[in-house]
Amino acid sequence: MSADLRGKWALITGASRGIGRQLALGLAEQGCHLILHSRDRQHTAALEKELAARNRRGLGLAAELSDQAAVDRLVDQALALSGGLDIVYNNAAIMTPFQNDWLATPAEHYRQSFEVNVITPIRITYRVLPVMRARGWGRIVQVTSGITNEPELMAYAASKAALDKFVRDAAPSLRGSGVLMNLLDPGWLRTDLGGPKAPNSVESVLPGALVPALLDDDTQGRLFRAQDYAG
Ligand SMILES: NC(=O)c1ccc[n+]([C@@H]2O[C@H](COP(=O)([O-])OP(=O)(O)OC[C@H]3O[C@@H](n4cnc5c(N)ncnc54)[C@H](OP(=O)(O)O)[C@@H]3O)[C@@H](O)[C@H]2O)c1
């Protein structure tokens, strides 16, 4: 059995392109209304139109996710527009440049990566969790990565490991609340972040990426790999 997502409100961070855009299209197909986050409302304008053509509501909101005040405003606006979010995909992330000389990785790369990839998704989670718990239903999906053995990208990899730790340790406390928090590894995909050499198309993230939103049980803290469901 899958959860019925018709009429649910979903916030997707980083919805303008890449995996976030696919998530928006997939959730719209399930009947969700969408809050489409990016850094500039112009970036989601085309997607808003595409969703409207399919009779789905997609509302764009802009926020720079390294700015915690902007993150708070984003959550406030998303909650006000939706009347209470049901689903959150913390999808947006940055990957600082590949460091051939990885022992010289600047500390700033770690600061930026942890701000956007760890502190912000956790902050968004802290803000939406009480709302979801009060309503007795919610799905929080933290988008992580399967990256391994790449010290040249360690600022990014370590930030995702920190996010994984947050989910694994916090999710069990949500048992029985109706709010599920799980991890999604989309696989290595051809996006701006993944680059042109990635083996998988961005479309291959569906349908697997929707599995943690469609759960209809009490699965908590589990890692779902979208490529396990790719055709
Ligand atoms: N692609 C892969 O191979 C791969 C593999 C494993 C995990 N992932 C994970 O999947 C997620 C999505 O990746 P993707 O490949 O789709 O990335 P992408 O194509 O680079 O898209 C990034 C999205 O995040 C937004 N964003 C980036 N930096 C931001 C910031 N500082 N503040 C606010 N928004 C920001 C962008 O908005 P704008 O349009 O406004 O710039 C855009 O919508 C990430 O969590 C990534 O770590 C990707």
The ligand as an SDF file (V2000), in Angstrom:
LIG
                    3D

 48 52  0  0  0  0  0  0  0  0999 V2000
   23.5330   14.8040   -9.4210 N   0  0  0  0  0  0  0  0  0  0  0  0
   24.0900   13.7780   -8.7960 C   0  0  0  0  0  0  0  0  0  0  0  0
   24.7880   12.9420   -9.3960 O   0  0  0  0  0  0  0  0  0  0  0  0
   23.8570   13.5960   -7.3190 C   0  0  0  0  0  0  0  0  0  0  0  0
   24.3920   12.4400   -6.7080 C   0  0  0  0  0  0  0  0  0  0  0  0
   24.1720   12.2300   -5.3550 C   0  0  0  0  0  0  0  0  0  0  0  0
   23.4430   13.1680   -4.6280 C   0  0  0  0  0  0  0  0  0  0  0  0
   22.9550   14.2850   -5.2510 N   0  0  0  0  0  0  0  0  0  0  0  0
   22.1890   15.2280   -4.4420 C   0  0  0  0  0  0  0  0  0  0  0  0
   20.9580   15.5290   -5.0770 O   0  0  0  0  0  0  0  0  0  0  0  0
   20.5600   16.8680   -4.7400 C   0  0  0  0  0  0  0  0  0  0  0  0
   20.2360   17.6570   -5.9940 C   0  0  0  0  0  0  0  0  0  0  0  0
   21.3770   17.6470   -6.8290 O   0  0  0  0  0  0  0  0  0  0  0  0
   21.3210   18.1340   -8.3510 P   0  0  0  0  0  0  0  0  0  0  0  0
   22.3400   17.3400   -9.0550 O   0  0  0  0  0  0  0  0  0  0  0  0
   19.9320   18.1530   -8.8550 O   0  0  0  0  0  0  0  0  0  0  0  0
   21.8710   19.6390   -8.2060 O   0  0  0  0  0  0  0  0  0  0  0  0
   21.8140   20.8680   -9.2490 P   0  0  0  0  0  0  0  0  0  0  0  0
   21.4010   20.4080  -10.5920 O   0  0  0  0  0  0  0  0  0  0  0  0
   23.1160   21.5650   -9.0940 O   0  0  0  0  0  0  0  0  0  0  0  0
   20.6280   21.8030   -8.6670 O   0  0  0  0  0  0  0  0  0  0  0  0
   20.8330   22.4490   -7.4570 C   0  0  0  0  0  0  0  0  0  0  0  0
   19.5450   23.0920   -6.9830 C   0  0  0  0  0  0  0  0  0  0  0  0
   19.8020   23.6240   -5.6590 O   0  0  0  0  0  0  0  0  0  0  0  0
   19.6320   25.0330   -5.6780 C   0  0  0  0  0  0  0  0  0  0  0  0
   20.7290   25.6370   -4.9190 N   0  0  0  0  0  0  0  0  0  0  0  0
   22.0580   25.4260   -5.1070 C   0  0  0  0  0  0  0  0  0  0  0  0
   22.7700   26.1610   -4.2330 N   0  0  0  0  0  0  0  0  0  0  0  0
   21.8820   26.8530   -3.4890 C   0  0  0  0  0  0  0  0  0  0  0  0
   21.9980   27.7920   -2.4370 C   0  0  0  0  0  0  0  0  0  0  0  0
   23.1960   28.1860   -1.9740 N   0  0  0  0  0  0  0  0  0  0  0  0
   20.8910   28.3190   -1.9120 N   0  0  0  0  0  0  0  0  0  0  0  0
   19.6870   27.9420   -2.4060 C   0  0  0  0  0  0  0  0  0  0  0  0
   19.4990   27.0690   -3.3920 N   0  0  0  0  0  0  0  0  0  0  0  0
   20.5880   26.5270   -3.9340 C   0  0  0  0  0  0  0  0  0  0  0  0
   19.6560   25.4670   -7.1360 C   0  0  0  0  0  0  0  0  0  0  0  0
   18.8550   26.6270   -7.2960 O   0  0  0  0  0  0  0  0  0  0  0  0
   19.1800   27.7540   -8.4300 P   0  0  0  0  0  0  0  0  0  0  0  0
   18.5460   27.2630   -9.7040 O   0  0  0  0  0  0  0  0  0  0  0  0
   18.5520   28.9980   -7.9230 O   0  0  0  0  0  0  0  0  0  0  0  0
   20.6660   27.8430   -8.5430 O   0  0  0  0  0  0  0  0  0  0  0  0
   19.0720   24.2400   -7.8390 C   0  0  0  0  0  0  0  0  0  0  0  0
   17.6680   24.2820   -7.8160 O   0  0  0  0  0  0  0  0  0  0  0  0
   21.7040   17.4350   -3.9000 C   0  0  0  0  0  0  0  0  0  0  0  0
   21.4040   17.2600   -2.5340 O   0  0  0  0  0  0  0  0  0  0  0  0
   22.8820   16.5750   -4.2720 C   0  0  0  0  0  0  0  0  0  0  0  0
   23.8700   16.5220   -3.2700 O   0  0  0  0  0  0  0  0  0  0  0  0
   23.1530   14.5170   -6.5710 C   0  0  0  0  0  0  0  0  0  0  0  0
  1  2  1  0
  2  3  2  0
  2  4  1  0
  4  5  1  0
  4 48  2  0
  5  6  2  0
  6  7  1  0
  7  8  2  0
  8  9  1  0
  8 48  1  0
  9 10  1  0
  9 46  1  0
 10 11  1  0
 11 12  1  0
 11 44  1  0
 12 13  1  0
 13 14  1  0
 14 15  2  0
 14 16  1  0
 14 17  1  0
 17 18  1  0
 18 19  2  0
 18 20  1  0
 18 21  1  0
 21 22  1  0
 22 23  1  0
 23 24  1  0
 23 42  1  0
 24 25  1  0
 25 26  1  0
 25 36  1  0
 26 27  1  0
 26 35  1  0
 27 28  2  0
 28 29  1  0
 29 30  1  0
 29 35  2  0
 30 31  1  0
 30 32  2  0
 32 33  1  0
 33 34  2  0
 34 35  1  0
 36 37  1  0
 36 42  1  0
 37 38  1  0
 38 39  2  0
 38 40  1  0
 38 41  1  0
 42 43  1  0
 44 45  1  0
 44 46  1  0
 46 47  1  0
M  CHG  2   8   1  16  -1
M  END
$$$$
